């Protein structure tokens, strides 16, 4: 049985017990950008999952965990399907699911309709290049549509080059206004690089992670991504964190940029992407 977490003390207690098996960030339990679900077997919590607002306005991340002794009972699939049903109602178009890089996890992703690939968690504790803040500013409310278009088109274009199922229509698709609340909630952590040509790049941070860096198609390979990455990393470190982190898909040319800034791969993870059409 799958139960949607409603912030009740009873379900919170069950989730806290599961956190002993696979850690849960307690702050996210009350964060409106996250929604948790609990898998129950014989009145006991045996697994949990959650979705969270990802980059863009119609992109979401998903996480699923089931105790080892309760796996292969379709509980992972039930958790995933409950979350997907909820996300479709919210207008989700793309779902990302990161997981431990294991053969069984990759097989699960493919069985559930995800295109599976590999990514790296990269870390930086010292920036190797000068940080140039010129032309970089905090995002504004009126930048919403332009930022979302830059993010959606450039990221999907990169994923398509790696073999994920995005069409030309998916890449050119305009974002609607449905995610404006999520955008405004994180406005202080969003930045843009603006030239005489307008906004040519954007990026965001979440605590000590860079959530994404995107450069407008047609403006790439001009150093904008490098400058934004260095700036965002400096912003994270200046907030008191000892390291900054980001994810990079295997085969993504941006890996060279991240390494130039000072990032090194620390962990190999599996990742899956699924489109709702």
HULIN-V161231 format. One record per residue. N is the residue number from 1. PHI is phi as a letter, one per 40 degrees, with the letter a starting at -180 (999 if undefined). D_CENTER is the distance of its C-alpha to the mean C-alpha in Angstrom with 2 decimals. Layout:
# HULIN-V161231
{{N & PHI & D_CENTER} {N & PHI & D_CENTER}}
This chain:
# HULIN-V161231
{{1 & 999 & 27.31} {2 & b & 23.90} {3 & b & 23.89} {4 & c & 21.43} {5 & c & 21.16} {6 & b & 23.16} {7 & g & 23.26} {8 & c & 26.72} {9 & c & 28.18} {10 & c & 29.03} {11 & c & 25.56} {12 & c & 24.21} {13 & c & 26.85} {14 & c & 25.80} {15 & c & 22.15} {16 & c & 23.50} {17 & c & 25.66} {18 & c & 22.84} {19 & c & 21.06} {20 & c & 23.96} {21 & c & 22.81} {22 & a & 19.07} {23 & d & 18.10} {24 & b & 16.54} {25 & c & 15.54} {26 & d & 18.41} {27 & c & 17.26} {28 & c & 14.50} {29 & c & 17.40} {30 & b & 18.71} {31 & c & 15.64} {32 & c & 15.70} {33 & c & 11.94} {34 & b & 12.08} {35 & b & 14.56} {36 & c & 16.14} {37 & b & 18.58} {38 & b & 21.39} {39 & c & 23.28} {40 & b & 26.99} {41 & b & 29.72} {42 & f & 33.27} {43 & g & 32.27} {44 & b & 29.94} {45 & c & 26.19} {46 & b & 25.19} {47 & a & 21.46} {48 & a & 18.48} {49 & a & 15.16} {50 & a & 12.69} {51 & b & 10.21} {52 & a & 8.13} {53 & c & 7.55} {54 & b & 4.43} {55 & c & 5.82} {56 & g & 9.35} {57 & b & 11.48} {58 & b & 11.49} {59 & b & 8.01} {60 & b & 6.87} {61 & b & 5.51} {62 & b & 8.83} {63 & b & 10.77} {64 & b & 14.52} {65 & b & 17.32} {66 & b & 21.07} {67 & d & 23.94} {68 & d & 25.43} {69 & c & 28.79} {70 & b & 27.40} {71 & c & 25.44} {72 & g & 26.83} {73 & b & 27.80} {74 & g & 25.14} {75 & c & 23.48} {76 & c & 20.05} {77 & c & 20.64} {78 & c & 21.92} {79 & c & 18.92} {80 & c & 16.63} {81 & c & 19.14} {82 & c & 19.45} {83 & c & 15.80} {84 & c & 15.87} {85 & c & 19.10} {86 & c & 17.75} {87 & c & 14.82} {88 & c & 17.38} {89 & c & 19.49} {90 & c & 16.84} {91 & g & 16.70} {92 & c & 13.41} {93 & b & 13.70} {94 & b & 10.74} {95 & b & 9.07} {96 & b & 6.95} {97 & b & 8.55} {98 & c & 8.74} {99 & a & 12.30} {100 & d & 15.33} {101 & c & 16.81} {102 & b & 19.87} {103 & d & 21.97} {104 & c & 22.00} {105 & c & 18.23} {106 & c & 18.14} {107 & c & 21.09} {108 & c & 19.56} {109 & c & 16.58} {110 & c & 19.20} {111 & c & 21.50} {112 & c & 19.02} {113 & g & 18.55} {114 & c & 15.36} {115 & c & 15.77} {116 & c & 15.22} {117 & a & 14.74} {118 & b & 14.27} {119 & b & 12.01} {120 & b & 13.02} {121 & c & 12.04} {122 & b & 14.15} {123 & b & 16.05} {124 & a & 18.46} {125 & b & 21.22} {126 & a & 23.43} {127 & c & 22.97} {128 & c & 25.36} {129 & b & 25.91} {130 & c & 27.19} {131 & c & 24.85} {132 & b & 25.99} {133 & c & 25.01} {134 & d & 27.26} {135 & g & 25.87} {136 & b & 22.59} {137 & a & 22.38} {138 & c & 20.32} {139 & c & 18.99} {140 & b & 21.30} {141 & d & 21.37} {142 & c & 23.16} {143 & c & 20.52} {144 & d & 18.13} {145 & c & 19.15} {146 & c & 19.38} {147 & c & 16.02} {148 & c & 14.31} {149 & c & 16.58} {150 & c & 15.93} {151 & c & 12.15} {152 & c & 12.56} {153 & c & 15.62} {154 & c & 14.86} {155 & c & 11.51} {156 & c & 13.17} {157 & c & 16.29} {158 & c & 14.90} {159 & c & 13.54} {160 & c & 16.96} {161 & c & 18.72} {162 & c & 17.27} {163 & h & 18.67} {164 & c & 16.05} {165 & c & 17.82} {166 & b & 17.31} {167 & c & 20.62} {168 & d & 22.08} {169 & c & 21.96} {170 & c & 18.21} {171 & c & 17.80} {172 & c & 20.38} {173 & c & 19.41} {174 & c & 19.44} {175 & c & 17.08} {176 & c & 19.15} {177 & c & 19.54} {178 & c & 17.99} {179 & b & 14.97} {180 & c & 17.24} {181 & c & 17.32} {182 & c & 13.63} {183 & c & 14.07} {184 & c & 17.25} {185 & c & 16.04} {186 & b & 13.85} {187 & d & 16.43} {188 & c & 17.76} {189 & b & 14.58} {190 & b & 14.39} {191 & b & 16.79} {192 & b & 18.47} {193 & b & 20.97} {194 & b & 23.93} {195 & b & 27.03} {196 & c & 30.11} {197 & c & 28.19} {198 & h & 25.80} {199 & c & 22.10} {200 & b & 21.17} {201 & a & 17.81} {202 & a & 15.09} {203 & a & 12.47} {204 & a & 10.90} {205 & b & 10.83} {206 & b & 10.07} {207 & f & 13.09} {208 & b & 13.44} {209 & b & 10.07} {210 & c & 9.55} {211 & c & 6.27} {212 & i & 7.80} {213 & b & 11.46} {214 & b & 13.22} {215 & b & 16.97} {216 & d & 19.03} {217 & d & 20.49} {218 & h & 24.03} {219 & b & 23.33} {220 & c & 21.61} {221 & g & 23.53} {222 & b & 25.11} {223 & g & 23.45} {224 & c & 21.18} {225 & c & 17.95} {226 & c & 19.82} {227 & c & 21.05} {228 & c & 17.78} {229 & c & 16.19} {230 & c & 19.41} {231 & c & 19.53} {232 & c & 16.08} {233 & c & 16.95} {234 & c & 20.33} {235 & c & 19.00} {236 & c & 17.10} {237 & c & 20.24} {238 & c & 22.53} {239 & c & 21.03} {240 & h & 22.44} {241 & c & 19.79} {242 & c & 21.38} {243 & a & 18.40} {244 & b & 15.24} {245 & b & 12.33} {246 & a & 9.78} {247 & b & 8.66} {248 & a & 10.93} {249 & c & 11.88} {250 & c & 15.55} {251 & g & 17.73} {252 & c & 15.66} {253 & d & 18.46} {254 & c & 16.32} {255 & d & 16.77} {256 & c & 20.26} {257 & c & 19.18} {258 & c & 17.09} {259 & c & 20.10} {260 & c & 22.43} {261 & c & 20.83} {262 & h & 21.17} {263 & c & 18.16} {264 & b & 19.08} {265 & c & 17.40} {266 & b & 17.66} {267 & a & 16.22} {268 & c & 15.79} {269 & b & 13.34} {270 & c & 13.24} {271 & a & 10.53} {272 & b & 11.37} {273 & b & 10.89} {274 & b & 13.14} {275 & b & 14.64} {276 & b & 16.68} {277 & b & 19.69}}
